[in-house]
Every structure is written in structure tokens, then in C-alpha cells.
Amino acid sequence: MSIIELSGISKVYRTKEIETTALENVNLQVNKGEFVSIMGPSGCGKSTLLNIIGLLDKATTGTVTLLGNQPQGWSDAALSHFRNENLGFVFQSFHLIPSLNVAANVELPLTYRSGMTAAQRRQRVEQVLERLEMSHRLKHLPTQLSGGQCQRVAIARAIVGAPSIILADEPTGNLDSKMGAEVMALLHRLNEEDGTTIVMVTHNEAQAQETDRIIRFFDGRIIS
């Protein structure tokens, strides 16, 4: 069953002087429980595609269907609510808040959830950090962690709300090979044990080969 479906997606950026086509007539289906990697040269539209799937950007034309919903025309509040309930994001540069400790960074998505008490949020944060072997660091600030540890915290934040889909943009791009392998093993575990659907942008061919399917991009189009 496909839980991500893109139909005829194009994205054009316009300024007064120039028009740039980032995506051109992209059609894509991702099934529930798949781990899919997206590859291609820099500037070919990979991150734009991920942002459109993640409802962080809007397509110029075409239809996005996520978990049976078509969010075109939704209000910003409705989009934010849907993202918070169903999507987890992992970025190359971690995007942790430097002034918040590990526990507070991970808890952040849950603060926007209605119906959860502070005690329930803390319990969920502790469970996730223990699973990712970071519970001994919950009071540390991001500046006190290694790159691999920061990415573990970022993944904990992405999964604390039990999303159906994780969108990962170069999740190992800032890590050495050993830390990168650990992060990939963690993503595979989430995919296999929880059935989480993962869409990952990467430049790493070896890591892409570990996934269920590789989608190759060039100049805003899927070429294979």
C-alpha cells in the first residue's frame, strides 16, 4: 500500500530576472514500510522533493498524497498539525537548539501535542533516549556531544512522536564513516522493527545500496 504518492509534481522558482525549474513532472510512489534512498548530483532537486513530501514547501503543479490525504489547500495550522502527528525529520546539520539540553530538544515535538501531560512527555522522551542509547546524556547540551551523538538526538526527536514516515536529508553527511554506519544501522532498526517508512536523500552509494530501492535524480527528473 502506498503511503506517499506524487503525481505530476513540478516546482518552479521565479524571480523578476529568472525562472528556475527544480522539479519537472515527478511521479513517485513509496509503499508502507519501504526504506527508499534518493540519489543524484548536487542541485538536481533532491532536497526540494523531500521538502514537498514533508509539506515544508508547496509544488507549483501536481498532487501530493500522504497517508491517503491530499493536503493541497490546507491552512498552515493544518499542515503543521499533520507534520507533527505523522512525519519525522532528520537533517544533515542536526538542527538541535543549542540552549536546550538533550531531553528538552527531544521533547520539543511533543509540546505541540494536545492531550499529553508533562509526565507523559518526559516518560516518552526517556524511553526513546534509552532505546537510542543516549539516556546517559539527557541533561547535556548539544555542544557537549559528538557529531554522532547529535545525530542520535536528532533521530530521537524525529521518532519521539511515533511518526509513520521519516524524511532524512543527508543524515550521515557530517559524520565520519564509523558514526555514519551507526546512524544507518539505527535507521534500519527503526524501519525493520517499527515498520517506519523512510525516505533518505544521500550521496553515499554504499549506504543507498543498503536500502530497498534507489531513486536516481538528474535535473529535476527521475531517471531510474
Disulfide bonds with the S-S distance in Angstrom:
none
